[in-house]
Amino acid sequence: MDSLFDHLEAGVSLDDFLDDFPSGTRDQAVALILPREELPVYRNTIHKTATGCGGAS
């Protein structure tokens, strides 16, 4: 995780970082970078819960 932020702070693009660390995925990196509220899966869950479209019956 520190390595990702070190690279980004040094101006290395996410694509270049992922090329250097192929064991990591783009989804993993984005999950570390974005606040939880900005992740599409999280937003969809919150939207469904807030609108009553999700959850158990």
Long-range contacts (C-beta under 8 A, 24 or more apart in sequence): 1-32, 4-29, 4-32, 4-33, 5-32, 8-33
